[in-house]
Amino acid sequence: MSLVISDDLVRASGFSEGELFLEIVFMLFRQDKISLGKASELVGLHRMEFQKLLADRGISVHYDVAEFQDDLNTL
């Protein structure tokens, strides 16, 4: 599914298209709607780079027990 955002909304936001997309991804991540991996994939950054952007904005990384277990299994 594609989402079309009107030029008026982009202009009203004061962001470029890329910046607005990044803000949407930040919002979805903060609301725990998407994972760190998915968020970094959507914006085309390595996880560590995306984590740096999160830290710069004071947004904490969600890391629960299930994700920890997944990481342990992967290792």
mmJSON file of the N, C-alpha and C atoms, coordinates in Angstrom:
{"data_MODEL":{"atom_site":{
"group_PDB":["ATOM","ATOM","ATOM","ATOM","ATOM","ATOM","ATOM","ATOM","ATOM","ATOM","ATOM","ATOM","ATOM","ATOM","ATOM","ATOM","ATOM","ATOM","ATOM","ATOM","ATOM","ATOM","ATOM","ATOM","ATOM","ATOM","ATOM","ATOM","ATOM","ATOM","ATOM","ATOM","ATOM","ATOM","ATOM","ATOM","ATOM","ATOM","ATOM","ATOM","ATOM","ATOM","ATOM","ATOM","ATOM","ATOM","ATOM","ATOM","ATOM","ATOM","ATOM","ATOM","ATOM","ATOM","ATOM","ATOM","ATOM","ATOM","ATOM","ATOM","ATOM","ATOM","ATOM","ATOM","ATOM","ATOM","ATOM","ATOM","ATOM","ATOM","ATOM","ATOM","ATOM","ATOM","ATOM","ATOM","ATOM","ATOM","ATOM","ATOM","ATOM","ATOM","ATOM","ATOM","ATOM","ATOM","ATOM","ATOM","ATOM","ATOM","ATOM","ATOM","ATOM","ATOM","ATOM","ATOM","ATOM","ATOM","ATOM","ATOM","ATOM","ATOM","ATOM","ATOM","ATOM","ATOM","ATOM","ATOM","ATOM","ATOM","ATOM","ATOM","ATOM","ATOM","ATOM","ATOM","ATOM","ATOM","ATOM","ATOM","ATOM","ATOM","ATOM","ATOM","ATOM","ATOM","ATOM","ATOM","ATOM","ATOM","ATOM","ATOM","ATOM","ATOM","ATOM","ATOM","ATOM","ATOM","ATOM","ATOM","ATOM","ATOM","ATOM","ATOM","ATOM","ATOM","ATOM","ATOM","ATOM","ATOM","ATOM","ATOM","ATOM","ATOM","ATOM","ATOM","ATOM","ATOM","ATOM","ATOM","ATOM","ATOM","ATOM","ATOM","ATOM","ATOM","ATOM","ATOM","ATOM","ATOM","ATOM","ATOM","ATOM","ATOM","ATOM","ATOM","ATOM","ATOM","ATOM","ATOM","ATOM","ATOM","ATOM","ATOM","ATOM","ATOM","ATOM","ATOM","ATOM","ATOM","ATOM","ATOM","ATOM","ATOM","ATOM","ATOM","ATOM","ATOM","ATOM","ATOM","ATOM","ATOM","ATOM","ATOM","ATOM","ATOM","ATOM","ATOM","ATOM","ATOM","ATOM","ATOM","ATOM","ATOM","ATOM","ATOM","ATOM","ATOM","ATOM","ATOM","ATOM","ATOM","ATOM","ATOM","ATOM"],
"id":[1,2,3,4,5,6,7,8,9,10,11,12,13,14,15,16,17,18,19,20,21,22,23,24,25,26,27,28,29,30,31,32,33,34,35,36,37,38,39,40,41,42,43,44,45,46,47,48,49,50,51,52,53,54,55,56,57,58,59,60,61,62,63,64,65,66,67,68,69,70,71,72,73,74,75,76,77,78,79,80,81,82,83,84,85,86,87,88,89,90,91,92,93,94,95,96,97,98,99,100,101,102,103,104,105,106,107,108,109,110,111,112,113,114,115,116,117,118,119,120,121,122,123,124,125,126,127,128,129,130,131,132,133,134,135,136,137,138,139,140,141,142,143,144,145,146,147,148,149,150,151,152,153,154,155,156,157,158,159,160,161,162,163,164,165,166,167,168,169,170,171,172,173,174,175,176,177,178,179,180,181,182,183,184,185,186,187,188,189,190,191,192,193,194,195,196,197,198,199,200,201,202,203,204,205,206,207,208,209,210,211,212,213,214,215,216,217,218,219,220,221,222,223,224,225],
"type_symbol":["N","C","C","N","C","C","N","C","C","N","C","C","N","C","C","N","C","C","N","C","C","N","C","C","N","C","C","N","C","C","N","C","C","N","C","C","N","C","C","N","C","C","N","C","C","N","C","C","N","C","C","N","C","C","N","C","C","N","C","C","N","C","C","N","C","C","N","C","C","N","C","C","N","C","C","N","C","C","N","C","C","N","C","C","N","C","C","N","C","C","N","C","C","N","C","C","N","C","C","N","C","C","N","C","C","N","C","C","N","C","C","N","C","C","N","C","C","N","C","C","N","C","C","N","C","C","N","C","C","N","C","C","N","C","C","N","C","C","N","C","C","N","C","C","N","C","C","N","C","C","N","C","C","N","C","C","N","C","C","N","C","C","N","C","C","N","C","C","N","C","C","N","C","C","N","C","C","N","C","C","N","C","C","N","C","C","N","C","C","N","C","C","N","C","C","N","C","C","N","C","C","N","C","C","N","C","C","N","C","C","N","C","C","N","C","C","N","C","C","N","C","C","N","C","C"],
"label_atom_id":["N","CA","C","N","CA","C","N","CA","C","N","CA","C","N","CA","C","N","CA","C","N","CA","C","N","CA","C","N","CA","C","N","CA","C","N","CA","C","N","CA","C","N","CA","C","N","CA","C","N","CA","C","N","CA","C","N","CA","C","N","CA","C","N","CA","C","N","CA","C","N","CA","C","N","CA","C","N","CA","C","N","CA","C","N","CA","C","N","CA","C","N","CA","C","N","CA","C","N","CA","C","N","CA","C","N","CA","C","N","CA","C","N","CA","C","N","CA","C","N","CA","C","N","CA","C","N","CA","C","N","CA","C","N","CA","C","N","CA","C","N","CA","C","N","CA","C","N","CA","C","N","CA","C","N","CA","C","N","CA","C","N","CA","C","N","CA","C","N","CA","C","N","CA","C","N","CA","C","N","CA","C","N","CA","C","N","CA","C","N","CA","C","N","CA","C","N","CA","C","N","CA","C","N","CA","C","N","CA","C","N","CA","C","N","CA","C","N","CA","C","N","CA","C","N","CA","C","N","CA","C","N","CA","C","N","CA","C","N","CA","C","N","CA","C","N","CA","C","N","CA","C","N","CA","C","N","CA","C","N","CA","C"],
"label_alt_id":[null,null,null,null,null,null,null,null,null,null,null,null,null,null,null,null,null,null,null,null,null,null,null,null,null,null,null,null,null,null,null,null,null,null,null,null,null,null,null,null,null,null,null,null,null,null,null,null,null,null,null,null,null,null,null,null,null,null,null,null,null,null,null,null,null,null,null,null,null,null,null,null,null,null,null,null,null,null,null,null,null,null,null,null,null,null,null,null,null,null,null,null,null,null,null,null,null,null,null,null,null,null,null,null,null,null,null,null,null,null,null,null,null,null,null,null,null,null,null,null,null,null,null,null,null,null,null,null,null,null,null,null,null,null,null,null,null,null,null,null,null,null,null,null,null,null,null,null,null,null,null,null,null,null,null,null,null,null,null,null,null,null,null,null,null,null,null,null,null,null,null,null,null,null,null,null,null,null,null,null,null,null,null,null,null,null,null,null,null,null,null,null,null,null,null,null,null,null,null,null,null,null,null,null,null,null,null,null,null,null,null,null,null,null,null,null,null,null,null,null,null,null,null,null,null],
"label_comp_id":["MET","MET","MET","SER","SER","SER","LEU","LEU","LEU","VAL","VAL","VAL","ILE","ILE","ILE","SER","SER","SER","ASP","ASP","ASP","ASP","ASP","ASP","LEU","LEU","LEU","VAL","VAL","VAL","ARG","ARG","ARG","ALA","ALA","ALA","SER","SER","SER","GLY","GLY","GLY","PHE","PHE","PHE","SER","SER","SER","GLU","GLU","GLU","GLY","GLY","GLY","GLU","GLU","GLU","LEU","LEU","LEU","PHE","PHE","PHE","LEU","LEU","LEU","GLU","GLU","GLU","ILE","ILE","ILE","VAL","VAL","VAL","PHE","PHE","PHE","MET","MET","MET","LEU","LEU","LEU","PHE","PHE","PHE","ARG","ARG","ARG","GLN","GLN","GLN","ASP","ASP","ASP","LYS","LYS","LYS","ILE","ILE","ILE","SER","SER","SER","LEU","LEU","LEU","GLY","GLY","GLY","LYS","LYS","LYS","ALA","ALA","ALA","SER","SER","SER","GLU","GLU","GLU","LEU","LEU","LEU","VAL","VAL","VAL","GLY","GLY","GLY","LEU","LEU","LEU","HIS","HIS","HIS","ARG","ARG","ARG","MET","MET","MET","GLU","GLU","GLU","PHE","PHE","PHE","GLN","GLN","GLN","LYS","LYS","LYS","LEU","LEU","LEU","LEU","LEU","LEU","ALA","ALA","ALA","ASP","ASP","ASP","ARG","ARG","ARG","GLY","GLY","GLY","ILE","ILE","ILE","SER","SER","SER","VAL","VAL","VAL","HIS","HIS","HIS","TYR","TYR","TYR","ASP","ASP","ASP","VAL","VAL","VAL","ALA","ALA","ALA","GLU","GLU","GLU","PHE","PHE","PHE","GLN","GLN","GLN","ASP","ASP","ASP","ASP","ASP","ASP","LEU","LEU","LEU","ASN","ASN","ASN","THR","THR","THR","LEU","LEU","LEU"],
"label_asym_id":["A","A","A","A","A","A","A","A","A","A","A","A","A","A","A","A","A","A","A","A","A","A","A","A","A","A","A","A","A","A","A","A","A","A","A","A","A","A","A","A","A","A","A","A","A","A","A","A","A","A","A","A","A","A","A","A","A","A","A","A","A","A","A","A","A","A","A","A","A","A","A","A","A","A","A","A","A","A","A","A","A","A","A","A","A","A","A","A","A","A","A","A","A","A","A","A","A","A","A","A","A","A","A","A","A","A","A","A","A","A","A","A","A","A","A","A","A","A","A","A","A","A","A","A","A","A","A","A","A","A","A","A","A","A","A","A","A","A","A","A","A","A","A","A","A","A","A","A","A","A","A","A","A","A","A","A","A","A","A","A","A","A","A","A","A","A","A","A","A","A","A","A","A","A","A","A","A","A","A","A","A","A","A","A","A","A","A","A","A","A","A","A","A","A","A","A","A","A","A","A","A","A","A","A","A","A","A","A","A","A","A","A","A","A","A","A","A","A","A","A","A","A","A","A","A"],
"label_entity_id":["1","1","1","1","1","1","1","1","1","1","1","1","1","1","1","1","1","1","1","1","1","1","1","1","1","1","1","1","1","1","1","1","1","1","1","1","1","1","1","1","1","1","1","1","1","1","1","1","1","1","1","1","1","1","1","1","1","1","1","1","1","1","1","1","1","1","1","1","1","1","1","1","1","1","1","1","1","1","1","1","1","1","1","1","1","1","1","1","1","1","1","1","1","1","1","1","1","1","1","1","1","1","1","1","1","1","1","1","1","1","1","1","1","1","1","1","1","1","1","1","1","1","1","1","1","1","1","1","1","1","1","1","1","1","1","1","1","1","1","1","1","1","1","1","1","1","1","1","1","1","1","1","1","1","1","1","1","1","1","1","1","1","1","1","1","1","1","1","1","1","1","1","1","1","1","1","1","1","1","1","1","1","1","1","1","1","1","1","1","1","1","1","1","1","1","1","1","1","1","1","1","1","1","1","1","1","1","1","1","1","1","1","1","1","1","1","1","1","1","1","1","1","1","1","1"],
"label_seq_id":[1,1,1,2,2,2,3,3,3,4,4,4,5,5,5,6,6,6,7,7,7,8,8,8,9,9,9,10,10,10,11,11,11,12,12,12,13,13,13,14,14,14,15,15,15,16,16,16,17,17,17,18,18,18,19,19,19,20,20,20,21,21,21,22,22,22,23,23,23,24,24,24,25,25,25,26,26,26,27,27,27,28,28,28,29,29,29,30,30,30,31,31,31,32,32,32,33,33,33,34,34,34,35,35,35,36,36,36,37,37,37,38,38,38,39,39,39,40,40,40,41,41,41,42,42,42,43,43,43,44,44,44,45,45,45,46,46,46,47,47,47,48,48,48,49,49,49,50,50,50,51,51,51,52,52,52,53,53,53,54,54,54,55,55,55,56,56,56,57,57,57,58,58,58,59,59,59,60,60,60,61,61,61,62,62,62,63,63,63,64,64,64,65,65,65,66,66,66,67,67,67,68,68,68,69,69,69,70,70,70,71,71,71,72,72,72,73,73,73,74,74,74,75,75,75],
"pdbx_PDB_ins_code":[null,null,null,null,null,null,null,null,null,null,null,null,null,null,null,null,null,null,null,null,null,null,null,null,null,null,null,null,null,null,null,null,null,null,null,null,null,null,null,null,null,null,null,null,null,null,null,null,null,null,null,null,null,null,null,null,null,null,null,null,null,null,null,null,null,null,null,null,null,null,null,null,null,null,null,null,null,null,null,null,null,null,null,null,null,null,null,null,null,null,null,null,null,null,null,null,null,null,null,null,null,null,null,null,null,null,null,null,null,null,null,null,null,null,null,null,null,null,null,null,null,null,null,null,null,null,null,null,null,null,null,null,null,null,null,null,null,null,null,null,null,null,null,null,null,null,null,null,null,null,null,null,null,null,null,null,null,null,null,null,null,null,null,null,null,null,null,null,null,null,null,null,null,null,null,null,null,null,null,null,null,null,null,null,null,null,null,null,null,null,null,null,null,null,null,null,null,null,null,null,null,null,null,null,null,null,null,null,null,null,null,null,null,null,null,null,null,null,null,null,null,null,null,null,null],
"Cartn_x":[0.85,0.0,0.896,0.502,1.225,0.385,1.066,0.404,0.824,-0.15,0.144,-0.108,0.916,0.799,0.802,-0.191,-0.342,0.823,1.111,2.156,1.826,0.528,0.119,0.53,0.349,0.729,2.238,2.975,4.434,4.885,4.346,4.702,4.313,3.118,2.645,3.506,4.068,4.885,6.222,6.668,7.964,9.123,8.809,9.82,9.909,11.058,11.145,10.424,10.233,9.572,10.341,11.667,12.498,12.434,12.459,12.381,11.034,9.961,8.631,8.518,9.07,9.059,9.814,10.973,11.751,10.957,10.257,9.436,8.329,7.745,6.698,7.292,8.469,9.133,9.471,9.986,10.259,8.989,7.891,6.628,6.177,6.238,5.833,6.736,8.021,8.94,8.658,8.482,8.185,6.93,5.939,4.68,4.76,5.942,6.184,5.341,5.11,4.357,5.273,6.548,7.543,8.808,9.564,10.784,11.942,13.015,14.235,14.74,14.737,15.193,14.353,13.035,12.134,12.294,12.4,12.559,13.848,14.938,16.205,16.164,15.479,15.318,14.521,13.445,12.593,13.329,14.205,14.919,16.255,16.587,17.792,19.086,19.04,20.233,20.565,21.836,22.251,21.627,21.351,20.713,21.458,22.776,23.561,23.41,23.335,23.136,21.764,20.753,19.414,19.358,20.042,20.084,20.723,21.723,22.359,21.353,20.552,19.512,18.515,18.136,17.22,17.822,19.09,19.767,19.852,20.126,20.21,18.887,17.781,16.45,15.927,16.727,16.31,15.253,15.197,14.222,14.922,14.358,14.99,14.67,15.61,15.454,14.661,13.648,12.857,13.603,13.866,14.591,14.012,13.135,12.469,13.105,12.592,13.143,13.107,12.035,11.927,13.025,13.285,14.346,15.716,15.902,17.143,17.337,16.264,16.329,16.661,16.049,16.353,17.828,18.342,19.765,20.657,20.304,21.082,21.067,19.9,19.781,20.602,20.623,21.378,22.872,23.303,24.725,25.093],
"Cartn_y":[-1.17,0.0,1.233,2.195,3.462,4.539,5.489,6.617,7.878,8.65,9.896,11.039,11.849,13.023,14.246,15.065,16.211,17.19,17.894,18.918,19.987,20.29,21.287,20.869,19.588,19.1,19.131,18.761,18.805,20.243,21.18,22.593,23.089,22.732,23.184,22.639,21.456,20.857,21.572,22.224,22.883,21.929,20.672,19.667,19.401,18.89,18.354,17.008,16.412,15.1,14.06,14.062,13.11,13.314,14.576,14.89,14.485,14.716,14.347,12.834,12.112,10.653,10.189,10.795,10.453,10.736,11.848,12.185,11.145,10.678,9.651,8.363,7.988,6.779,6.932,8.108,8.351,8.177,8.745,8.664,7.21,6.456,5.05,4.25,4.548,3.858,4.217,5.503,5.938,5.288,5.099,4.489,2.963,2.425,0.983,0.265,0.945,0.36,-0.354,0.056,-0.612,-0.822,-1.835,-2.17,-1.281,-1.361,-0.636,-1.091,-2.398,-2.929,-2.436,-2.457,-2.01,-0.51,0.255,1.708,2.047,1.393,1.675,1.238,0.121,-0.349,0.656,1.171,2.114,3.379,3.866,5.102,4.848,3.553,3.212,3.445,3.26,3.429,2.144,1.969,0.882,1.129,0.064,0.209,1.179,1.093,1.971,3.435,3.696,5.076,5.587,4.709,5.116,5.325,4.466,4.637,5.967,6.392,7.695,8.812,8.723,9.738,9.759,8.568,8.483,9.154,8.837,9.41,10.928,11.426,12.879,13.564,12.835,13.377,13.01,12.278,11.882,10.791,10.003,8.913,7.63,6.947,5.728,4.542,3.616,2.404,1.391,0.806,-0.23,-1.544,-2.173,-3.438,-4.307,-5.218,-6.034,-7.406,-8.206,-9.527,-10.419,-10.366,-11.194,-10.838,-9.552,-9.136,-9.582,-9.498,-9.968,-11.462,-12.236,-13.678,-13.95,-13.203,-13.35,-13.084,-12.034,-11.706,-12.817,-13.343,-14.437,-15.663,-15.995,-17.132,-16.91,-15.684,-15.363,-15.525,-15.11,-15.233,-16.671],
"Cartn_z":[0.0,0.0,0.0,-0.732,-0.78,-0.116,0.465,1.097,0.359,-0.067,-0.757,0.22,0.404,1.273,0.365,0.541,-0.354,-0.198,-1.273,-1.241,-0.211,-0.049,0.946,2.349,2.669,3.991,4.169,3.143,3.221,3.46,2.704,2.877,4.266,4.721,6.028,7.165,6.971,8.022,8.186,7.118,7.156,6.903,6.623,6.347,4.851,4.431,3.079,3.085,1.921,1.868,2.68,2.535,3.266,4.771,5.181,6.61,7.191,6.438,6.909,7.038,6.08,6.165,7.409,7.666,8.845,10.123,10.17,11.337,11.549,10.472,10.571,11.123,10.634,11.128,12.615,13.017,14.44,15.273,14.794,15.527,15.68,14.598,14.657,15.588,15.58,16.471,17.926,18.212,19.587,20.125,19.257,19.671,19.666,19.424,19.414,18.36,17.244,16.125,15.151,15.128,14.293,15.127,14.772,15.493,15.047,15.802,15.445,14.083,13.86,12.578,11.419,11.585,10.524,10.285,11.361,11.23,10.479,10.859,10.185,8.721,8.466,7.085,6.255,6.818,6.085,5.683,6.573,6.253,5.563,5.367,4.62,5.374,6.7,7.517,8.255,8.586,9.448,10.826,11.555,12.877,13.78,13.792,14.659,14.258,12.963,12.501,12.927,12.81,13.211,14.722,15.487,16.934,17.307,16.547,16.793,16.578,15.52,15.295,16.446,16.919,18.053,19.289,19.559,20.728,20.622,19.414,19.202,19.525,19.387,19.653,21.037,21.788,23.125,23.135,22.066,21.96,22.388,23.377,23.873,22.966,22.938,22.139,22.95,22.337,22.989,22.844,23.94,23.906,25.002,24.622,25.63,25.741,26.643,26.923,25.685,24.92,23.708,22.709,22.53,21.611,22.132,23.452,24.054,23.792,23.968,23.711,22.245,21.352,19.918,19.644,20.269,20.079,20.624,21.786,22.362,21.451,20.912,20.003,18.735,18.245,17.046,17.29,18.484,18.811,19.004],
"occupancy":[1.0,1.0,1.0,1.0,1.0,1.0,1.0,1.0,1.0,1.0,1.0,1.0,1.0,1.0,1.0,1.0,1.0,1.0,1.0,1.0,1.0,1.0,1.0,1.0,1.0,1.0,1.0,1.0,1.0,1.0,1.0,1.0,1.0,1.0,1.0,1.0,1.0,1.0,1.0,1.0,1.0,1.0,1.0,1.0,1.0,1.0,1.0,1.0,1.0,1.0,1.0,1.0,1.0,1.0,1.0,1.0,1.0,1.0,1.0,1.0,1.0,1.0,1.0,1.0,1.0,1.0,1.0,1.0,1.0,1.0,1.0,1.0,1.0,1.0,1.0,1.0,1.0,1.0,1.0,1.0,1.0,1.0,1.0,1.0,1.0,1.0,1.0,1.0,1.0,1.0,1.0,1.0,1.0,1.0,1.0,1.0,1.0,1.0,1.0,1.0,1.0,1.0,1.0,1.0,1.0,1.0,1.0,1.0,1.0,1.0,1.0,1.0,1.0,1.0,1.0,1.0,1.0,1.0,1.0,1.0,1.0,1.0,1.0,1.0,1.0,1.0,1.0,1.0,1.0,1.0,1.0,1.0,1.0,1.0,1.0,1.0,1.0,1.0,1.0,1.0,1.0,1.0,1.0,1.0,1.0,1.0,1.0,1.0,1.0,1.0,1.0,1.0,1.0,1.0,1.0,1.0,1.0,1.0,1.0,1.0,1.0,1.0,1.0,1.0,1.0,1.0,1.0,1.0,1.0,1.0,1.0,1.0,1.0,1.0,1.0,1.0,1.0,1.0,1.0,1.0,1.0,1.0,1.0,1.0,1.0,1.0,1.0,1.0,1.0,1.0,1.0,1.0,1.0,1.0,1.0,1.0,1.0,1.0,1.0,1.0,1.0,1.0,1.0,1.0,1.0,1.0,1.0,1.0,1.0,1.0,1.0,1.0,1.0,1.0,1.0,1.0,1.0,1.0,1.0,1.0,1.0,1.0,1.0,1.0,1.0],
"B_iso_or_equiv":[0.0,0.0,0.0,0.0,0.0,0.0,0.0,0.0,0.0,0.0,0.0,0.0,0.0,0.0,0.0,0.0,0.0,0.0,0.0,0.0,0.0,0.0,0.0,0.0,0.0,0.0,0.0,0.0,0.0,0.0,0.0,0.0,0.0,0.0,0.0,0.0,0.0,0.0,0.0,0.0,0.0,0.0,0.0,0.0,0.0,0.0,0.0,0.0,0.0,0.0,0.0,0.0,0.0,0.0,0.0,0.0,0.0,0.0,0.0,0.0,0.0,0.0,0.0,0.0,0.0,0.0,0.0,0.0,0.0,0.0,0.0,0.0,0.0,0.0,0.0,0.0,0.0,0.0,0.0,0.0,0.0,0.0,0.0,0.0,0.0,0.0,0.0,0.0,0.0,0.0,0.0,0.0,0.0,0.0,0.0,0.0,0.0,0.0,0.0,0.0,0.0,0.0,0.0,0.0,0.0,0.0,0.0,0.0,0.0,0.0,0.0,0.0,0.0,0.0,0.0,0.0,0.0,0.0,0.0,0.0,0.0,0.0,0.0,0.0,0.0,0.0,0.0,0.0,0.0,0.0,0.0,0.0,0.0,0.0,0.0,0.0,0.0,0.0,0.0,0.0,0.0,0.0,0.0,0.0,0.0,0.0,0.0,0.0,0.0,0.0,0.0,0.0,0.0,0.0,0.0,0.0,0.0,0.0,0.0,0.0,0.0,0.0,0.0,0.0,0.0,0.0,0.0,0.0,0.0,0.0,0.0,0.0,0.0,0.0,0.0,0.0,0.0,0.0,0.0,0.0,0.0,0.0,0.0,0.0,0.0,0.0,0.0,0.0,0.0,0.0,0.0,0.0,0.0,0.0,0.0,0.0,0.0,0.0,0.0,0.0,0.0,0.0,0.0,0.0,0.0,0.0,0.0,0.0,0.0,0.0,0.0,0.0,0.0,0.0,0.0,0.0,0.0,0.0,0.0,0.0,0.0,0.0,0.0,0.0,0.0],
"pdbx_formal_charge":[null,null,null,null,null,null,null,null,null,null,null,null,null,null,null,null,null,null,null,null,null,null,null,null,null,null,null,null,null,null,null,null,null,null,null,null,null,null,null,null,null,null,null,null,null,null,null,null,null,null,null,null,null,null,null,null,null,null,null,null,null,null,null,null,null,null,null,null,null,null,null,null,null,null,null,null,null,null,null,null,null,null,null,null,null,null,null,null,null,null,null,null,null,null,null,null,null,null,null,null,null,null,null,null,null,null,null,null,null,null,null,null,null,null,null,null,null,null,null,null,null,null,null,null,null,null,null,null,null,null,null,null,null,null,null,null,null,null,null,null,null,null,null,null,null,null,null,null,null,null,null,null,null,null,null,null,null,null,null,null,null,null,null,null,null,null,null,null,null,null,null,null,null,null,null,null,null,null,null,null,null,null,null,null,null,null,null,null,null,null,null,null,null,null,null,null,null,null,null,null,null,null,null,null,null,null,null,null,null,null,null,null,null,null,null,null,null,null,null,null,null,null,null,null,null],
"auth_seq_id":[1,1,1,2,2,2,3,3,3,4,4,4,5,5,5,6,6,6,7,7,7,8,8,8,9,9,9,10,10,10,11,11,11,12,12,12,13,13,13,14,14,14,15,15,15,16,16,16,17,17,17,18,18,18,19,19,19,20,20,20,21,21,21,22,22,22,23,23,23,24,24,24,25,25,25,26,26,26,27,27,27,28,28,28,29,29,29,30,30,30,31,31,31,32,32,32,33,33,33,34,34,34,35,35,35,36,36,36,37,37,37,38,38,38,39,39,39,40,40,40,41,41,41,42,42,42,43,43,43,44,44,44,45,45,45,46,46,46,47,47,47,48,48,48,49,49,49,50,50,50,51,51,51,52,52,52,53,53,53,54,54,54,55,55,55,56,56,56,57,57,57,58,58,58,59,59,59,60,60,60,61,61,61,62,62,62,63,63,63,64,64,64,65,65,65,66,66,66,67,67,67,68,68,68,69,69,69,70,70,70,71,71,71,72,72,72,73,73,73,74,74,74,75,75,75],
"auth_comp_id":["MET","MET","MET","SER","SER","SER","LEU","LEU","LEU","VAL","VAL","VAL","ILE","ILE","ILE","SER","SER","SER","ASP","ASP","ASP","ASP","ASP","ASP","LEU","LEU","LEU","VAL","VAL","VAL","ARG","ARG","ARG","ALA","ALA","ALA","SER","SER","SER","GLY","GLY","GLY","PHE","PHE","PHE","SER","SER","SER","GLU","GLU","GLU","GLY","GLY","GLY","GLU","GLU","GLU","LEU","LEU","LEU","PHE","PHE","PHE","LEU","LEU","LEU","GLU","GLU","GLU","ILE","ILE","ILE","VAL","VAL","VAL","PHE","PHE","PHE","MET","MET","MET","LEU","LEU","LEU","PHE","PHE","PHE","ARG","ARG","ARG","GLN","GLN","GLN","ASP","ASP","ASP","LYS","LYS","LYS","ILE","ILE","ILE","SER","SER","SER","LEU","LEU","LEU","GLY","GLY","GLY","LYS","LYS","LYS","ALA","ALA","ALA","SER","SER","SER","GLU","GLU","GLU","LEU","LEU","LEU","VAL","VAL","VAL","GLY","GLY","GLY","LEU","LEU","LEU","HIS","HIS","HIS","ARG","ARG","ARG","MET","MET","MET","GLU","GLU","GLU","PHE","PHE","PHE","GLN","GLN","GLN","LYS","LYS","LYS","LEU","LEU","LEU","LEU","LEU","LEU","ALA","ALA","ALA","ASP","ASP","ASP","ARG","ARG","ARG","GLY","GLY","GLY","ILE","ILE","ILE","SER","SER","SER","VAL","VAL","VAL","HIS","HIS","HIS","TYR","TYR","TYR","ASP","ASP","ASP","VAL","VAL","VAL","ALA","ALA","ALA","GLU","GLU","GLU","PHE","PHE","PHE","GLN","GLN","GLN","ASP","ASP","ASP","ASP","ASP","ASP","LEU","LEU","LEU","ASN","ASN","ASN","THR","THR","THR","LEU","LEU","LEU"],
"auth_asym_id":["A","A","A","A","A","A","A","A","A","A","A","A","A","A","A","A","A","A","A","A","A","A","A","A","A","A","A","A","A","A","A","A","A","A","A","A","A","A","A","A","A","A","A","A","A","A","A","A","A","A","A","A","A","A","A","A","A","A","A","A","A","A","A","A","A","A","A","A","A","A","A","A","A","A","A","A","A","A","A","A","A","A","A","A","A","A","A","A","A","A","A","A","A","A","A","A","A","A","A","A","A","A","A","A","A","A","A","A","A","A","A","A","A","A","A","A","A","A","A","A","A","A","A","A","A","A","A","A","A","A","A","A","A","A","A","A","A","A","A","A","A","A","A","A","A","A","A","A","A","A","A","A","A","A","A","A","A","A","A","A","A","A","A","A","A","A","A","A","A","A","A","A","A","A","A","A","A","A","A","A","A","A","A","A","A","A","A","A","A","A","A","A","A","A","A","A","A","A","A","A","A","A","A","A","A","A","A","A","A","A","A","A","A","A","A","A","A","A","A","A","A","A","A","A","A"],
"auth_atom_id":["N","CA","C","N","CA","C","N","CA","C","N","CA","C","N","CA","C","N","CA","C","N","CA","C","N","CA","C","N","CA","C","N","CA","C","N","CA","C","N","CA","C","N","CA","C","N","CA","C","N","CA","C","N","CA","C","N","CA","C","N","CA","C","N","CA","C","N","CA","C","N","CA","C","N","CA","C","N","CA","C","N","CA","C","N","CA","C","N","CA","C","N","CA","C","N","CA","C","N","CA","C","N","CA","C","N","CA","C","N","CA","C","N","CA","C","N","CA","C","N","CA","C","N","CA","C","N","CA","C","N","CA","C","N","CA","C","N","CA","C","N","CA","C","N","CA","C","N","CA","C","N","CA","C","N","CA","C","N","CA","C","N","CA","C","N","CA","C","N","CA","C","N","CA","C","N","CA","C","N","CA","C","N","CA","C","N","CA","C","N","CA","C","N","CA","C","N","CA","C","N","CA","C","N","CA","C","N","CA","C","N","CA","C","N","CA","C","N","CA","C","N","CA","C","N","CA","C","N","CA","C","N","CA","C","N","CA","C","N","CA","C","N","CA","C","N","CA","C","N","CA","C","N","CA","C","N","CA","C","N","CA","C"],
"pdbx_PDB_model_num":[1,1,1,1,1,1,1,1,1,1,1,1,1,1,1,1,1,1,1,1,1,1,1,1,1,1,1,1,1,1,1,1,1,1,1,1,1,1,1,1,1,1,1,1,1,1,1,1,1,1,1,1,1,1,1,1,1,1,1,1,1,1,1,1,1,1,1,1,1,1,1,1,1,1,1,1,1,1,1,1,1,1,1,1,1,1,1,1,1,1,1,1,1,1,1,1,1,1,1,1,1,1,1,1,1,1,1,1,1,1,1,1,1,1,1,1,1,1,1,1,1,1,1,1,1,1,1,1,1,1,1,1,1,1,1,1,1,1,1,1,1,1,1,1,1,1,1,1,1,1,1,1,1,1,1,1,1,1,1,1,1,1,1,1,1,1,1,1,1,1,1,1,1,1,1,1,1,1,1,1,1,1,1,1,1,1,1,1,1,1,1,1,1,1,1,1,1,1,1,1,1,1,1,1,1,1,1,1,1,1,1,1,1,1,1,1,1,1,1,1,1,1,1,1,1]
}}}
